[in-house]
């Protein structure tokens, strides 16, 4: 991946970090869903699209850094 594409992808990761949405797909996490969509069988940090759990109050900073590291080193994301 060229450097320009990496910078764009890192910027998108940071936007998702700021918005508190799933870093993998950008989906709204279970805890931020409307009452009709919220699923009490899953934690608030569960992503209904790719089924990842990233606690915004606990693991969010580390998950963002790991995602950026993957982009820098051309490692694939596994959702």
Secondary structure, DSSP 8 states (H G I E B T S, - for coil): --HHHHHHHHHHHHHHHHHT--TTT---BGGGS-TTT--TTS-TTBBTTT--B--TTTTHHHHHHHHHHHHHTT-----
